[in-house]
Amino acid sequence: MLRPSFEEFQAQRADFVSQEEKRALGADIVLTEDELKVNEFLMKLKNAELEVGLKTPFEFVPARHLFHVLDKIKNCPLFKLLQKMPKGAILHAHDTAIGSMETIIKATYQDFLWQHGDFDRASPPLYKFSKTQPASIDDTEWRPVADIRKELGDEGYDHNLRTIFTLFNKDPVAAYPSINTIWSKFADMFCSLEPIVTYKPVWEKYFLNTLEELYWDNVSYLEFRGVLPPVYDLDGRVYTAEEIVQIYYDISENFKKTHPDFIGVKFIYAPHRIVNDEVFDGYLEIAENLHKKFPTFVAGFDLVGQEDLGRPLSDYSERLLKMTPSIQFFFHAGETNWWGKTDENLVDAILLGTKRIGHGFAAIKHPRVLEEIKKRNICIELNPLSNQVLKLVDDCRNHVGAFYFSDSYPVVVSSDDPAFWCASPLTHDFYIAFLGLSSARQDLRLLKKLALNSIEYSAMSRAEKVEAKHKWNIAWNSFIDRTMQSL
């Protein structure tokens, strides 16, 4: 076979690259004249960071652990531009880990808060709001937080709280040598945090502040997972699951009234996956009741917790198949590095009819799973920073999302538990995805596609999506106009 001439080779190469680009996520987006100008500016910022990374790889942010580059990211012009960009929706996040921990820290200045245990022990302290001193545990008394504050000083006490209520560590490799180590700390944080955030006045304030922070980060819609822990007050009342969801609903509706351009909120009931059958049956009953009472607000059902150590979906499949068909599934699946073990949750999730897949990190190892994701149009909720912090990937350039971006898989970018790693509600994940997961050629079209996908793959009704896209388009055009004026 004769080799082609150089001219033929160049033509073949150009066609080859062009065909690949046409398959990439966002290739179907056509930019307006103004968007093309903004895109030119955007790509200058992106290419500047790529050039620095090529010359000095250690300086390339997506290649490093988030905890080493948080300060650097917030000063990046590209990050600042993405923060101003309307990003659509967060479709994968957990209720008590979205909003800043500063709300929780401020809550510890309130009266009637008690602490059990010191900051210097292996497990974090326990907390509880109570008018009277709670009963001792292991002959150890509870102490008023106000007294401990006096001993440590406000600054010292708050510093300790920031240490136990985030995973941040200056040396994350040494602090978390394995995935089980960091998940153990992760679980301890939720346990320690829960009795503070589930005190009803704090619960309401935290959720409202979360919506404010989303709005400031230019996120206009939220679908969040929640385990519905027991919310309580000082009179000893413990609120039911339906009452807790009602609180969420009322705050969400009031927020929409005061922020007319905000699209809205939906809730996904997502209890723990490491339970016995009897407890699981209780979960299903709660899910059915919530679905009946809040048919448009409660989007569906999921299970949360570390997949590797949790029960597989196959354990629950017979029960799940008997649920009311109108209850949608949004299963976590494939949040693992294992092949042929935990990752088989992906198979069960698809066969159970999941509408979206949380993480889908291991899907790339399953050709049939990939085929069905495209065939059934199942959206993968990518959470790149979560996957890095929770030790699935070190260098985000090696994140499997790069493959999904390269061949137009149905994907969105979300943030999982951003407060626990000191990140913004969504911009940090968008920044890492755009700079580290996407091709050097992928541009504003990818970002616009991701935002539109977040609406399209939401649990909103068709009519709600039409209104949501209208509101988002207004915000997007305003962003383009403002950016144009600043050029």
Secondary structure, 3 states (H helix, E strand, C coil): CCCCCHHHHHHHHHHHHHHHHHHCCCCCCCCCHHHHHHHHHHHHHHHHHHHHHHHCHHHCHHHCCHHHHHHHHHCCHHHHHHHHCCCCEECCEEHHHCCCCHHHHHHCCCCCEEEECCCCCCCCCEEEECCCCCCCECCECCEEHHHHHHHHHHHHHHHHHHHHCCCCCCCHHHHCCCHHHHHHHHHHHHHHHHHHHCEHHHHHHHHHHHHHHHHHCCCCEEEEEECCCCCECCCCCECCHHHHHHHHHHHHHHHHHHCCCCCEEEEEECCECCCCHHHHHHHHHHHHHHHHHCCCCEEEECCECCCCCCCCHHHCHHHHHCCCCCCEECCEECCCCCCCCHHHHHHHHHHCCCCEEEECCCHHHCHHHHHHHHHHCCEEEECHHHHHHCCCCCCHHHCCHHHHHHCCCCEEECCECHHHHCCCCCHHHHHHHHHHHCCCCCCHHHHHHHHHHHHHCCCCCHHHHHHHHHHHHHHHHHHHHHHHHHC
